[in-house]
Amino acid sequence: MKLANEDYQRQQLQELLKRIRKKGEVRQIELAEKLGVPQSFISKYETGERKLDILELRQICLALNISLEDFILELEESLHETK
């Protein structure tokens, strides 16, 4: 069974990734270099063309100097704001 609003939740995740990256003034290419992946991976994460697993998200958080816990808390806040 699919969770209600799954597309919306994914969109919030993608927007948060982009917002945190930009807040840290990190370009996609710079983040990609830190992670050892092509820049297209970062673009696809942010547009939803590529799904993240929890370990990839953790690596992104480390590269952006935010804890995974803080990232999840921000995501939860953004999801609860719209209910």
C-alpha positions in Angstrom: 0.0 0.0 0.0 1.3 3.4 -0.9 1.5 6.1 1.7 -0.7 9.1 1.2 1.0 12.1 -0.2 4.2 10.1 -1.0 4.9 12.3 -4.0 4.6 15.4 -1.9 6.8 14.0 0.8 9.5 13.2 -1.8 9.2 16.7 -3.2 9.8 18.1 0.3 12.9 16.0 0.7 14.2 17.2 -2.6 13.5 20.8 -1.8 15.2 20.5 1.6 18.3 18.9 0.0 18.6 21.8 -2.4 17.9 24.4 0.3 20.5 23.1 2.6 23.1 22.8 -0.2 22.4 26.4 -1.3 22.4 27.7 2.3 25.9 26.3 2.6 26.8 28.0 -0.7 27.8 24.7 -2.1 27.3 24.1 -5.9 26.2 20.8 -7.2 29.6 20.1 -8.8 31.3 20.8 -5.5 29.0 18.5 -3.6 29.5 15.8 -6.2 33.3 16.1 -5.9 33.1 15.7 -2.1 31.0 12.6 -2.6 33.0 11.2 -5.5 30.0 11.0 -7.8 29.1 12.7 -11.1 27.3 16.1 -10.8 24.3 14.5 -12.5 23.7 12.4 -9.4 23.2 15.6 -7.3 20.9 17.1 -9.9 18.9 13.9 -10.1 18.6 13.7 -6.3 17.2 17.2 -6.2 14.8 16.6 -9.0 13.6 13.2 -7.9 14.9 11.3 -10.9 17.2 9.4 -8.5 16.0 8.1 -5.1 18.3 8.3 -2.1 18.8 5.5 0.4 19.6 6.4 4.0 23.4 5.8 3.6 23.5 8.2 0.6 21.6 10.8 2.5 24.0 10.4 5.5 27.0 11.0 3.2 25.3 14.1 1.7 24.6 15.4 5.2 28.2 14.9 6.2 29.4 16.7 3.1 27.1 19.6 3.8 28.1 19.8 7.5 24.6 18.9 8.8 23.9 16.0 11.0 21.5 13.4 9.6 19.4 13.9 12.8 19.1 17.6 12.1 18.2 17.0 8.5 15.5 14.6 9.5 14.1 17.0 12.0 14.0 19.8 9.4 12.2 17.4 7.0 9.7 16.4 9.7 9.0 20.1 10.4 8.4 20.8 6.7 6.1 17.9 6.4 4.1 18.9 9.5 3.8 22.5 8.5 1.6 21.5 5.6 -0.8 19.2 7.4 
